[in-house]
Amino acid sequence: MTGQVLPPEKPGSEGRSAMVGIFWFYPGSTEFFKIALVEVTEGLNYGDWIIGHQDHATLWDSLLEEGKLRGISKKFRDDYSLMPRGRVSFNTKSNRFIAYHGNWLRDEHRKIILDAFRLPVESTDFEEDAHYRIRGKP
């Protein structure tokens, strides 16, 4: 990643950098169902972005094949987009993290995402994206 400016390490992160990746929350909960993250220094370059190694569709298919979705309702097993989900990416031009989410985000989720991904509050934005909306939810 020569020539790229990366954000400073988050204070208190014991020398580990912030993370990028994807996540799902259990519906109606502040508990992660699944999180796939990687340190930003190990992320994938994607244009002006650094992203995690996983995408929702591929990871969901893997979880399904491995039988790791048996404990959740068939409604959610059949359509991962019905579960609260999102992505954290790093923009190399603005030097900011963006946590993309749907119409389900509450203040409690923000803190959980910031902590899990070790994101610096001062350089992280939360942005609602139609791609992560849950159908039928206002």
C-alpha positions as CSV (number, residue, x, y, z in Angstrom):
1,M,0.0,0.0,0.0
2,T,2.8,2.3,-0.9
3,G,1.9,6.0,-0.9
4,Q,-1.4,5.6,1.0
5,V,-2.1,7.5,4.1
6,L,-3.6,5.2,6.8
7,P,-5.3,6.4,9.9
8,P,-3.5,6.4,13.2
9,E,-4.0,3.4,15.4
10,K,-7.0,3.8,17.7
11,P,-5.9,4.8,21.2
12,G,-6.1,1.8,23.6
13,S,-6.0,-0.8,20.8
14,E,-2.6,-2.2,22.0
15,G,-0.8,-1.3,18.8
16,R,-3.4,-2.9,16.5
17,S,-4.9,-0.9,13.7
18,A,-8.6,-0.4,13.0
19,M,-10.5,-3.0,11.0
20,V,-12.6,-3.3,7.8
21,G,-15.1,-5.9,6.9
22,I,-18.7,-7.0,7.1
23,F,-21.2,-7.9,9.8
24,W,-24.7,-9.1,10.6
25,F,-26.6,-8.5,13.8
26,Y,-29.3,-10.8,15.2
27,P,-32.7,-9.2,14.3
28,G,-33.9,-6.9,17.0
29,S,-30.6,-7.3,18.9
30,T,-27.3,-5.5,19.5
31,E,-25.5,-8.9,19.4
32,F,-23.4,-9.7,16.3
33,F,-24.6,-12.8,14.5
34,K,-21.5,-12.9,12.3
35,I,-18.6,-10.6,11.8
36,A,-15.8,-10.9,9.3
37,L,-13.0,-8.4,9.7
38,V,-9.4,-7.8,8.9
39,E,-7.0,-5.0,10.0
40,V,-7.1,-2.1,7.5
41,T,-3.4,-2.7,6.7
42,E,-4.3,-6.2,5.5
43,G,-7.5,-5.2,3.6
44,L,-8.1,-5.3,-0.2
45,N,-7.5,-2.2,-2.3
46,Y,-10.7,-1.4,-4.3
47,G,-10.3,1.9,-6.1
48,D,-10.2,4.6,-3.5
49,W,-11.2,2.1,-0.8
50,I,-9.8,-0.5,1.4
51,I,-12.3,-3.2,2.1
52,G,-12.4,-6.6,3.9
53,H,-11.8,-9.9,2.3
54,Q,-15.4,-11.2,2.4
55,D,-18.8,-10.2,0.9
56,H,-22.1,-11.0,2.4
57,A,-23.4,-13.3,-0.4
58,T,-20.3,-15.5,-0.6
59,L,-19.9,-15.7,3.2
60,W,-23.6,-16.6,3.7
61,D,-23.3,-19.3,1.1
62,S,-20.3,-20.8,2.9
63,L,-22.1,-20.7,6.3
64,L,-25.1,-22.4,4.7
65,E,-23.0,-25.1,3.2
66,E,-21.1,-25.7,6.4
67,G,-24.4,-26.1,8.3
68,K,-23.7,-23.0,10.5
69,L,-27.1,-21.5,9.9
70,R,-29.2,-24.2,11.4
71,G,-29.9,-22.3,14.6
72,I,-31.7,-19.4,12.9
73,S,-35.1,-19.1,11.4
74,K,-35.7,-20.5,7.9
75,K,-36.9,-17.0,6.9
76,F,-33.4,-15.6,7.6
77,R,-31.5,-18.7,6.3
78,D,-33.2,-18.3,3.0
79,D,-32.5,-14.5,2.7
80,Y,-29.5,-13.0,4.5
81,S,-30.7,-9.5,3.5
82,L,-33.5,-9.7,6.0
83,M,-31.0,-9.6,8.9
84,P,-29.4,-6.3,10.0
85,R,-26.1,-6.1,8.2
86,G,-23.5,-3.7,7.0
87,R,-19.9,-3.1,5.9
88,V,-17.0,-1.0,7.2
89,S,-14.6,0.4,4.6
90,F,-11.8,2.9,4.6
91,N,-11.6,5.7,2.0
92,T,-8.0,6.4,1.1
93,K,-8.8,9.9,-0.4
94,S,-10.8,11.2,2.6
95,N,-8.8,9.2,5.2
96,R,-12.1,8.2,6.8
97,F,-13.8,5.0,7.8
98,I,-17.4,4.6,6.6
99,A,-19.8,2.2,8.3
100,Y,-22.5,1.4,5.9
101,H,-25.8,0.2,7.4
102,G,-29.5,0.0,6.7
103,N,-32.6,1.4,8.2
104,W,-32.2,-0.7,11.4
105,L,-29.3,1.2,13.0
106,R,-29.7,2.4,16.6
107,D,-27.2,4.3,18.8
108,E,-26.3,1.1,20.6
109,H,-25.2,-0.4,17.3
110,R,-22.9,2.5,16.6
111,K,-20.8,1.9,19.8
112,I,-20.7,-1.8,19.2
113,I,-19.5,-1.4,15.6
114,L,-16.9,1.3,16.7
115,D,-15.6,-1.0,19.4
116,A,-15.5,-4.3,17.4
117,F,-13.8,-2.7,14.4
118,R,-11.5,-0.5,16.7
119,L,-12.6,2.6,14.8
120,P,-11.5,6.1,15.7
121,V,-14.7,8.0,16.4
122,E,-13.2,11.3,15.0
123,S,-12.6,9.7,11.6
124,T,-15.6,7.4,11.2
125,D,-18.9,8.2,9.5
126,F,-22.1,6.1,9.6
127,E,-24.0,6.2,6.4
128,E,-27.3,4.6,5.6
129,D,-27.2,2.7,2.3
130,A,-30.3,1.4,0.5
131,H,-28.4,-1.8,-0.2
132,Y,-28.5,-2.7,3.5
133,R,-32.1,-1.7,4.1
134,I,-34.5,-4.3,5.5
135,R,-37.6,-4.6,3.4
136,G,-40.8,-3.7,5.1
137,K,-39.1,-1.8,7.9
138,P,-39.8,2.0,8.0
